[in-house]
Structures are given as structure tokens and as C-alpha cells.
Amino acid sequence: MIIKKITTLALMLIASVTFAQDTIALKPAQRKLTKREVLDSIKATFVHDKIAQCIDSMWMKELASLDLYNELTLDIRNINVDEKVDYELSTELLKERLKKLDEKSPFNIEYNVGLENVIKSFLKNRKRAFERLMGVSQYYFPMFEEALAAQNIPLEIKYLAVVESALNPRAVSRVGATGLWQFMYQTGKQYGLQVDTYVDDRRDPLKASNAATQYMKNMYAIFGDWDLVLASYNTGPGNVAKAIRRSGGKQNYWNIRPYLHKETQGYVPAFLATMYIFEYHKEHGIKPDRAIANHFATDTVMVKRSMTFKQLADLLDVSVAELQFLNPTYKREEIPYISGQQHFLRLPVDKIALFTSNEDKIYAYAEYESSQREKPYQGMLASRDSLSTSKVKYHKVRRGDSLSEISDRYGVTMSELKKWNRLRSNKAPLGRNLKIYTRESIASNERKSTKADTAAVNHSSDVASNSGKIFKEEKVISYKDVVKYHKVKKGDNLGEISDKYGVTVAELKKWNKLKSNNIALGANLKVIKNERVVTTVRKEVKSDKPLAEAKVETAVASNDNDTQDNHEASDYYEVQKGDNLFSIAKKFNVSLEDLKKWNNLDDLNVQLGSKLALVDKEANTQEEAPVTETKIVEHKVKKGEYLGTIAKKYNVTIAEIKEWNNLEDNNVRLGVTLIVSKKEVAVTEAKPSKKESIAANDRNNVKLYYVKKGDSLFSIAKKYPGVTISDIKKWNGIKNESLKPGMKLKINNG
């Protein structure tokens, strides 16, 4: 039961990190895309081979934990071979088993009381620890055995990594020894292990194992005894040589043991005790935990640009903890890209196919995230040829103004605004003229403009400046966030308010720092709307024609543009080879959802040569907007299903399902009905009047519904199959979606 709770908690933690919707600002003048929109647009084009089997989150926590390493290290440091341990294991049986181990091993395994006490101590106090270690060993031991066999080193040396690091590649000793084989910095460098800011090869199972076997081979060439090789691995060959001299030239470990350091005195007994327990675990009722992963079920791929584990986790649906386990070499959870060096990423086999099939898209997403980083302030890097001048402006506070809006308008911070005007609160004082300091750059070699020059430049009909340069006017479409406020009225709820302004409940809660869906009556809720702004830009025309001729042509072109509003040039785009909906949206500073809506697209696929509308034509016409109705698809939760599988089945995101169903977390109950799709569909039929609609139906089919507290048009429509929100508004002459308790609604359910 405890394991199930821990597993559930860990999955919830990973899911909350993976699906966090941090907004990313593309440009100051356009709508902010959420990270989920960017991810979905890229992942929607992925070529999937098959779903990967993710490693249990409990195992990930197990691998990140250093408790086993700390416990074993403490045991070895304080081991007392002379202390008798009470445990049910006969001395005769132990002697018989040690003799069998000695026969098939190159080590000198002989019974002595000290070794018996260490074995019994481990069996009595560390039985659960060895069950965990045996589970982890199923991943690492095949790598160790391959490296040892290549150098003709005894395979039993693999148990040394258990004693050294408790099979944790991230283990670091009190003196700085690191990795599975606990290499010191200088020793690691000596054996070709790279250590820098991003990479530590001492943590790499393959590279560190090859270095460890080479070290063992060199030590055996010196001592010719594997017990002494083990001792030298722990304390160094120099200290072993000193112990041999102090003992009078004896060369058996047990004879020179009193002359070694205290930690090394318990080192070889701990190694032999570990070997015994691994070989005879069944006889002592020790059941290994299940394998974390199989090494042969993974593969590597060379990475061609720097990437973080978080980016890979979001794109490949692999947990960060799993990437940490498979790639312990990377110290900062980031794969660097350094010219002249190669860096590899280890993934499950089925994720390798997904990575290689979509490599360019994965790198594009990493490049996109990198481009969102804050750049150095360009004003500080201005040329020495330019001068900066300070200018004072005043803004009169009108009704509805706020300090945040004013600071955004003038490009200053709220703290500066409060400092300049000695304001103590964040409220904008109505009717007061606020002082605002702005800085403007002026080229030092330019002459001051005259009034005549200024008039000529600002005159809308001029196409040429006094200097003889020719200009043309172009209209630029951009999107700007506008802050509005909604005063909460009786009967309002977050769902209705979000529908009214075309935003999500999650965004409303974030803007107003709400922790629940409860809202206070009379409160002013902040609503940020992204609105279309058309600005006119004057650009210089470069022409080889005579100035007078060019002026005439430019003037004609300018008049034509004013007449036609430049629709064909700026309102449509012809799809080119290599385009996708995400790249087009980014190119023209529009959102993916708007682009899909304006072109009636159900998915992200676009055909080569097709023309896409870049603006909402309906918003610019005087015709009445088409009536829309919300189409809802529901799903009943079955056994074994969770939000991830349901979202994938209906091609939506987990965040959307949580929003539509007001879910606070990722837990769903068996048998619960969830909304899994919610689309606005245009109704092509002519909109009948209220009287015509009722008269056209049988009056016996008209029912009355009395609005209760907490009702919304959406919840009422859901109670009557086939009835939409548009129908209820049409039958009752409702213009907005606000309802009051006790209100009488006509429902034509015929």
C-alpha cells in the first residue's frame, strides 16, 4: 500500500512538472504563446514508431537516493571483525560454502572468525539493502563483466563496485572520489576520464569500468595477488607496500591487515561478505527487487546541439529522472555541444527511433527555447556615435487607468513610476498628472531638424523627404495585450467569465492570483485580451529611375494601397515547400489557434500552394457574425485509464481536459464522465427570431426551466440532449451568458 502511495505521489510530481504551462513571450508586440502550444505544434508532426515503456518513478527515486551508499560506507569504516554477531548460520555450513567459493575464484577465500562476523552482520542488519542492490545490479553487472572479461580480470571484481559506491553513479565520497568505481580526480585523469563543468566520465558506467579494469591489471602486475589488488584499490599501492614492509615481508592480506588503515582493514572482508551474500542469497531468503532496466534495451545517439534533460523529457515523453539514470555523466542535466567533441545520449531503444526520425524538429524546439532567453540590454551596447537624452512626459490619470497599463505604455517599470511620483500604493490617483522620464537616442553627427523638415516628414501625403529620398507607406499588422477588468456580479462564475472574454479559467486564475474557483462578489478581475493593431510604417524606396519619375510612381502606388488596404499582399499567404502551420504563425506574428480558426483547419496540416488568410475577415465586415454552437464529446473513465491515455486517445492535452472538467490534479475516478472535446462550430442556417423559433415547434414540446444557484448555460444545455447554448440564448432572447437564480428559461426539447 505504501509503495502504491509513493508511486502515485511521484507520478503526480513528474506530471505537474512536465505539463506546466509557462508562457513564453515571442515578441513584445504579439500574443504570448504558451509552452504547451509550441510543444503540441511540434509533436503533432512527429513520426511515432511505438510507445516507450517508462521506468517506474519509485525506481527513479531509488537511484537518486544515496542512503545505501552512506550506510555501507559507514559500515565499512566502523566494521569490527572481532565483535561476535548472533545470527542463525552454523560455522560448519559457512566453512563449506566459503570453500566452494574459493574453488571457483582466484581470491584467497579462507574461513576466519573475522570474516564470519562480517557476513553475519550484513545478513542481520542489511538484508533489505542487499535486495535493493541486487535489483540495481541487473542493469550494471553486464557492463562490468564485459569490461572485466576483455582484460582477463576475474569477474568477481564486479562486487567491488557494490562496496565502493552501492551501485550509485552519482556517489561522492568525503574525499571527492566519484562514480560507480570511486575514482579520485587525478586518478581519473590518469586513466583518460574527462572531467569538466558539464561532463564527468567517472560517472559513466562504461568508461569508468574500462578504466577500473586497466587499473586492476596494472596493480596485479605489481603484487601478483588479487586480495592485495583490492587493498591497493582502496588505499593505494604505496600504503600496501608499507604494510608489507612493516609486517616483515608477509604478502597475505590477512597477515598484513593490522598494518593497513582502519578503513582498508574492513574493505576486503566487506568485499568477500558481499560476494558470499550475492552467491547464496536464495539460501538466506533474500529476494532481489525487480530489474530497473536492461542495458541491452537501451542505445545511444550522438547529439548535435546543446539540449537540457527537461527539453528532451517534454519532447520524447521520458521522465527527467529516467534520463538522469541513463546519462549520469552529465553533471548539470544538460548535454553540451562543444566544437571538436562528441557527446552521446542514452535512451530506451524505442525512443531512439523517435529521436532519429524527428531530430531536426527536436533541435528546432531547443533553438526556439534558447531564443527566448533574455538578451543583454541593447541600449548599453549602443554606438559611441549616439547620445542619450532624458525627456520628461506627463500622463493624466483617467478612469480605468492602472499603474501597470501606464508603465507598459511608456516602457518603464511600476517601481520607477511610483518613485518619480512618490506613490506608496499600486493605485493610480484619478485626475493626477504623473511624471514619466524617458530616454531617447540622437545621432551625434545629425543636424537638428527644422520645423519645415518636421512638417514635411509628418505630412501623410508626402512621399519624399527634403534630402531627396523616396518613401512608401506599408501597413503592419501586430497583436498587443490589452488589460481589461470585469466586475463580478451576482451569479457569475469563472467558467462564464472566461467564455465571455475568450480566455481560459487557468489564465483568469493566474492573472488574478486565485488559488480556487471561488470569486468574491464585486471584485474586479483582470482580463488580458490580445487585440489586432494596424500601424503604418514608412520605408525608403531604392530606385535607379529619375527622382521625379520615382516620386510619381510611388505616389500612385501609395494611393492604390490606401484604396485597396493592401489586402492581397498582407492578408493572405501562399504555402511554400517546407512550411508548417507553426512556422507560418511565427512568421506573421499570429497565434496557431487564430490561424486554424480563420482558415477552418481541424489540424496542423497545410497543403503546398494553398492560400491562408492571415487576418479575421469577418471582424472587418459589417455583417453579423455567424452563430456558433459548442460541440462536446464525453468519455466515461474505464479501469486502467488515466489522463495521459485519455488525452492521447482524443488528440487533446491533459491541461485542456483538466480545464474543461475543473480538475485540480491528474487523479480521475473510475466511472466518472469527462469532457474530452469542446469545439465551437458555426451554424450556417439563418438565425430565426424568438417568436418564429417557438412558433415553428409544437408548443407541447416547450418546457420551462428555473435557474438555480451555480447554473450556467453550459450546464443547462448539457441536461437536454441535442440542445446547445446558442439554442437557449435564441429561444429566450439572451444576449450574454449571465444568469440569475429564479430566472425562467424556455427549452424546446422536441
N, C-alpha and C positions, 0 to 999 in steps of 0.2 A: 504494500500500500504506500509506504514511504517512497519507494522507487518511482511509483506512478506519479505521486505528487511532485517529486523533484523533476521528473521528466517533463510534466505539464508546465511547470514554472519556467524551466529552461527554454522550452519551445516558445512560450509566450514572450520571453525576453528577446529571443532571436527574431521572432516575427515583428515585434514592435520596432526593433532597430532597422530591419530590412525594409519595412513598408512605411517608414517615417516620411512624411511629405514635406520636406524642406523646400521652400520656394527659392528659386534661383532667378535673379534679375538678369535678363538678357541685355537690355539697353535701357537707359533712364526713361526714354520716351515711348516705351512699348509695354504691352502686357507681360506680367511675370509668369513664365512657365513653371509649373511645379516639377519637381524631380520625377514624380510618377509619370507625368505626360511625356517627358523626354525618354524615360526608360521604356514605357509602353510603345512609343513610336518606333524605337529601335528594335525591341524584342519581338514586335509584331512581324518583322521581316526575317526573323531568324529561321534557319533551316534546322529543324529538330530531328535527331536520329531516334532517341528514346529517352525516357525519364530516368534520371540517375537515382541510385539508392543512397540517401544521405545517412551519414553516421549519426547514431543516437547522440542527442545533446548531453545525456548523462555521461557518456564516454568522453565527450569533449571536455567536460568539466574535470573528469578523472585525469585526463592527460595534462591539463593545465595546472593541476594541483601538485604541489611539491611536498605534501605531507609524508609520503612514503620515503622520499629521499632524505628528509630531515630525520625521520625515525631511524632508518637504517644507519645513517651516518653517526647518529648519537650512540646507537648500539655498538658499532664497531669501535668508536673512540673510547667507550667506557666498559668494553667487554672484560669480564673476569673469568678466565678459563679455570680458575681454581674453585670457583663458587659452585657448589653442588646444586643441581636443579631436580626437583621432584616431578617426574613425568613417567607415564607408563610405557617404557621402552626398555626391554631387557638388554643388558650389556652383551650377552652372548649373541642375540639376534643382530644387534648393531655391528658387532665384530664381523659376523658372517656377511652382512650387506656391504660393509666397507671393503672387505676382501674382494668381493665381486667387482666393486668399482675400481679397485686397484689393478685388477687383472686386465681390464679393458681401457685403462687410462695410463698415459705416460707420467702422471704425477705420483709422488710417493705418498700414497694414502694408507696410513697405518693407524690402527686404533691407539688412542691415548685418552686419558681421563679428561684432559682439557677440551679435546675435540668433541667428546661425548657431551660435556656440559653445554657447549655452544649449540650443538644440534638440538638438544632438549630445550634450551632456552628459546630458540627460534620456533620450535613446534608448539611450545606452550604459549608464547606471547605474540607471535607474528603469523599465525595460521591464516587469518583473513588477508593480511598483507600479501602473502605468497599466492593466494587465489587471484588477487588483482594483478600481481606481477606476471603470473602465467598467462593471463588473458592478453596483456600487452606484448608479452614475448612472442606470441604467434605472428605478430607483424614484423618485429625486428630480427628475430633469430635467423630466418632465411637469409637476410642480408649479411649478418655476421658470419654465418657458416660459409657463404660463397667467398667472402674476403679471406677467411682463415684457410680454406681449402686451397685457394690459389697460391698461397705462400707456404703450404705444407705445415701449417701451425695446428696444434691439437684443437679439435672443435670444442672441447670442454672450456676453452678460454671464453666462449660466449657468456658463461655465467659470471665472468668478471665484470661485465657491463651492469649486471644486476647489483653487484656490490658497490660499484663505482658511482652509479647515477640513479639506481632504481628505475632504469629504462626511461628516464625523462630527458629528452634532448635539450631542454631549457635549464637543466640543473646547473647551479654555480656554487662552488664550494666557498668556504670562508677565506681561502687564499686566492680565489679567482679562477680555479680550474673549471672548465666549462664543457658541457655536452655529454653525450652518452658515455664517452671514454675518458672524460675529465682531463682534457689536455690543458696544460698551462699555456699562456700566450707565447712564450719563447719556444717551447717545445713544438707547439702547433705550427709556428712559422718555419721551424727547422724541418718539419716533415711536409711542407708545401701547403698548409692550410691557410687560406686567405682570411684575414680579419680586418674589417674596416667599419665605417659608420653604418652601412646598410647590411653588410653580409658578414656572417661568422661561420666559416666552414667547419668549425669544431662542433657545431650543432647538426651538421649534415650526416645522416646515418651512413651513407656510402663512403664519402670522402674520409670521415673520421675513422671508419672501420679499416679502410686501407692503410691509413697512417698508423693505427694501433697495431696491425699485424706486422708492418715493417719494423716498428719499434720492438715488438716481441722477438722478431727474427734477429735483430741486432743484439739484443740482450742475451739471447740463448747462445749466440756465438761467443759471448764473453764468459758466461757462467756455466753453460752446459747442463743446467738443471732447471726444470720448469717451475719448481717451487721458489727458487731464488729469483727467477724471472718475474714471478708475481710480486715478490717482495720489492724488487727493484722498480717495478712499475709504480708502486705506491710511494716509496721513499727515495728512489733514485739509486743508480748503480754505485755511486760513491759511498753512501751510507751502508749499503750491503757489504762492500769491500772492507769498510772499517770494522763492521761486526765480525767478519771472518777473521780479521787480524786479532781483534780483542779476545776471540774465543780460542785462540791458539791454532788457527788454521783449519778449524772444522768447517765443513761445507754442506751440512744438512740443516734445513731450515729450523727444525725443532731444537737443534743444538745451539744455533746462533741466535735464536729468538730472544733470549734475555738481554742481548746486547743491541737490539733494534729499538727504534722509537716505540712508545706505548701504542700509538695508533696502528703501526705496522705489525705489532705483536698480535693484534686481533684480526688483522687483514686476511691472512691465508686461512686461519680457522673459519672465518666468515665465508670465504670462497668455497671451502670444502663442504661446509654445512649447507650452503646454498645448492651446490651440486647434488648433495645427498637428497635434499627435500624435493628438488625438481625430478630426480630419477625415481624416487619412491613416494611420490605424493599420493598415489592411489591407496597405498597401504596405510597411510595416515589419515585417510578421509578428506584430503584436500581436493576440491573440485575447481579446476580453472574457470575463471569467468570467460564468457564467450569472446571470440576474436574481435578486436576493434575493426580491423580491416585486413585484407590480404595484399601483400606487396605486389603480387603479380596482377592484381586487379587495378593497378594504377599505371600511369605512363607520364612522360614528360614532354613539354613543348617549349621551344625557345621563344622568349618574349622580346618583341622588337621595339617597345617603348615602355617608359615607366608607368606602372599601374599600382594601385593600392588594393589590398585584400577586400576592402569594402566595395570598390567598384566591381571587382570580379564576382563577389558574392551577390550583388544586385543583378548583374547581367546573367550569370550562369545558374542562379538559384542554388548556390552552395553556401553553407554557413561559413562565417569568418573563422570559427573555431576549427572547422574541418580543414580549411586552408592553412591555419597555423600548425595543425598536426602534420599535414603532408609536406609543409615547407618550413620547417623550423629554422632553416639557415637565415631567413630574412628577419633581422632584429626589429625593424620598425613597421612590420606588417605592410611593407611596400617593396615591390620589385623594381630596382633601379634600372636605368638604361645609361650605360657608360660606353663611349666610343672605344672600340677595340676589345671589349669584354663581352662575354656571353653569359646570360642569366636564364635559368630554366625554371619552369613552373610545373610542379607535380599535381596531377588531377586524377580523379577516377576515370577509368577507361572511357565510359560513355560520355563524360564531359569533355574529353579530349576531342572527340568528333565534333561536338557542338562548338568548341573554341575555334578549331581549324576551319570549320565551314563558314564561320562568321567573323573571322579575325579582323577584317578591315572595319567592320561595324563596331566591334569592341574597342578598337583603337580610336575610332571616331568619337565614341562616347567619352573615353578618357581625355581626348583632346578638348572636347566640349566642356567637361568639368574643369579642366586646367585653365581654360579661357575665362572662367567665372571668378578666378582669384582676383583679389583687389590689387590693382596696379599702382605703382608709385605715382604720387600726385604730380600731374603733368605741369602744373603751374610752377613747381620747384625746379623743373628742368627746362624752363623757358630760355630762349636765347639771350645772350648778353645785349643784343641789339635792341631788345624791347624793354620798356619801362612800365612799371606798375603804378597806377594812381588810385587813390581811395576816393570814393564818392558817397555822399550821404543822400539817402532817399527817405521818403516818409510814406507810410501806409495808414489810411484812416480805417479803423476797425468798423465793419458793418455787421448787421445782424446775420448770424450764421457762420461768421468767420471764426477760425480757431488758430492757435499759435502754430500748430503743425502744418496747416494749409499755408499760412503766411510764410513760414520758414522754407517750405518746399518751393513756393512761388519765386522767392528771391535767392534760392540756393544757399541759405545759411542754416545754422543749427538752432534748435529751440533754446539751448543754453546761452548762445550768443544773443539771441533776441531778448531773452529775459535780463541778461547782464546790461545790454545797451539801454534798456528802458526801465531798469530797476524793478522788475516784476518778481513777486515772490511765489505766485501760483502759476499754474498752466492755463488759466482762463484768460481769454483775450478781452481787454477792457473796451466795452462798446463805446464808439464815438471818439476814442483817443487816437491821436496821430503817433504811430510807432516809428521810432528812428531805426533805420537799417543802413549798415555800412556795406558797400560792395566795392570790389576791386576790379579795375579794367586795365587791360594791356594796351599800350600805344607804341607803335614802331617809332624808334628814336630818330630815324632819318626821314620821317614823313613831315611834310609841312602841315600846319593847322588848316583845316578846311574852312573855306569861307561860307557865308550864308548862301551865296548863289550856288556853290557846289552842293551844299546840303539839300537845297531845294530841288536841284536837278536830279540828285540821286533818289530822293524820296518820291518824286512825281511818278505816279503809276504809269503814265503814258510814255515816258522816256524809255528808249531802248539803247541809248549810247551815253557814256559819261563824257565829261569835258576833255578827258585825256585821249579821246578817240577810240576807246574800247567799246565793243558792242556786247549787249547783254540780252538774254531771253529769260522769260519767266516760266517756271515749271511748278506744278502743284505736287506737293509731297504729302502722302497720307501716313499718319502715325497714330499711335494709340497712347493715351495718357490716363493714369489713375486719378479719379476724382472722388474725393471723400464726401459722402452724404450721411445724413442722420435720420433715423426712423424713431419716432416717439412711440413707445409701446402702449397700445390701447387695450381695453378690456377684451379678452377672448383671443388676443394674439398669441402665437407660439413661434418658435424658431423655424419650424418647417414652412409655415405660411409666409413668414418674412423673407426667408431665403428664396422661395419660389417667386415672390413678388419682384425681387431685385435681380433674379437670375444668378444667385451665388449659392454656395453650399453652406450647410449648417456648420460644418467644421471651420470654414472661413469666418463665419459670423462669431463663433466661439473664440477663435484665435484673435480677431481684431479687437474684441471687447473683453478678452481675458476671462471668459466664462469657464468654470470648471464643470458645470452641469447644464442641462437643457432648461433650467428654470430661469425666468426673466421677471424683473420687477415691473409692476405697473407704473407707467410714466417715465421709465428710463429711456434715455437717448442712446440708441445703438448705432455704432459707427458702421457704415457700409461703404466699401471701396468698389467703385464701378470703373471699368475700363472703357473709355469713350473714344470715338474716332475723331481725329483732329486733322483738318486740311490746312496746310500752310503753303504760302507762295515763296519760292526761292528764286533769286536772280542769279543766273550763271553767265559767264563770259563766253561769247561765241568766237571761235577761232576760224577765220576765213581768209583765203587768198584773193578774194574779189575786192574791187574798189570799195572804199568806205561808204560812199553814197548808196551804191547798189546793195551792199550788205545791209545797210540801215533799212532800206525799203523792204527787202526780203524778210528781215527779222520782224519788222512791224506787222507785215501781213501774217506771218506765222503766229505772232503773238495774238492778233485779233482772232484768228481761227481757233487758237487754243481757248480763248475766252468764250467763244461761241459754243464750241463742242465740249468744253470742260475736260478735254484731253482724256475722254473715257477709254478709247480703244488702246491708248498707249499705257495707261496706268491701271485700268480696271480689270484687264484680262492678261493671262499669261499662258503661252503655249508650252506644253510639257516637252522638255528636251530629253535626250538619252542620258540615263544615269540619275534622273530626278526621282525623288520620292516626296511624299506629302510633307514630311518633316523638314526636308531641305528647302522646299518651296515656302513653307510657313516662316522659316527662319530668314530667308532671303528678303521677303516683303514685309517683315515685322507684323505678322498676323498670327493668331492662335490656331492650333490644329483643329479645335472644335468649330471655330468660325469658318475655316476653310471647308471643312466637311459639310457644315450646315448650308453655306452659300451655294455649294455645288451638288447638294443632295447625295453625298457619298456615305455609304454604310461602313466602309472600312478604309484602310490607308493605301489601297491600290489605285494607281492612276495609269491611264493609257498614254503611250507615246503619241505626241501630236495633238492631244486633246486640249481644249482651251478651258482654263479655270478662272472663275470670277474671283477677283481679289477684294471686292467690296460688296456690301449688302445692298443690292439694287432696290430691294423692297423698302429699305429705310429711307431712300432718297425720293421715292414717289409719293404722290398724294393719295394713292389708292389705299383702301382699307386693308390692313394686314390679314393674311389668311388665318382662319380659325384652326387652332391645333388641339389635339387631344392626347392625353398621356396613355400610352400602351404599356401595361405592366405584365411582367412574367413572374410567376411564383414557383418556388421549389420547396418540397417537403423534405426535411433532413432525414436521411436514412442511416442505418448503422454503418459505422466506419468512415463516414464523410466528415470533413472539416472545411473551414472557409477556403483553404487553398484549392482543394479539389473542386469545390462548387464554383469558385471564381473561374477556374480554368475551363470547366465544362461549358459555361455560358459566355466565355471570352470577355469577362469583365475583371476589374481589380478587386482585391479584398477591401480596400478603402471605400469603394463605391457601395459594396454590399453592406458594410458597417454603417455608412451614411444613410442609405435608404431604409435601414431597419433600426436606426438609433442604437447600435451596439457599442458598448464602451470598450470591449476587449474582443479577442478572437475565439471565445468559447461559444459553442452552439449546442442546444439540447436536441436530443433525438425526437423526431416527430414535429418539430417547430417548422412553420411555414415562413419562408424568407422571400423577400422581393429580390429577384436576381437580374431584372432588366427593367429599365424605365426610360422610354423614348417618347419624345414629342413628335407626333405625326400630323401633318397638315391635312385638313378636311377640305376636299375640293367642292363639296356641294355648296350651293348658295345658302347664306345664313338666313333662316326664316325669322320672322318676328315672333314675339312671345305668344300673341293671340293665335297666329297661324299654326304654330307648333302644337299648341294644345288642341285646337280645333281639328287638326289632321288626325289625331289619335282618338281612340274610343275613350269616352270620358270615364267609363268604368275602370280603365286601367290606370288612371291618375290616382297616386297615393300621396298622403301628406306625411312629412317627417318633421318632428320637432327637434330643433338643435339642442344638444346637451352640452354641458361644460367640457371643454377639451376636444370637441368635434372640429374637424376641418373638412373642406370639400373633398379632399383626397380620401379620408376615412369614410365619409358618407357614400361616395361613389363606389368604394370597394364593397359596401354591403349589398349593392344591387348589381348583379352580373349584367354586363353589356352597357352599363351606364357610365359615362365619362364626366370629368369635371366640367368640360365645355357644355355638355347637355344640361347639367344642373344650373349653370350660370344662365344658359339660354332660356330654360323653362321658367326661371324666376326673375329674369331681368337684372342679374347681379353683374356689376362691372368689375369689382375687385373680389378678392378671396377672403375678406374678413367676415366672420360670422359672429352673432351674438346668441347666448343661451336663450331658449324660448322662441327663437325665430322659426317661422313655419315655411317649409320648403315643399314644392310640388315635385313629385317624382313620377314620370311617365314610364312605368315598367312593363309596358305592353310590347 
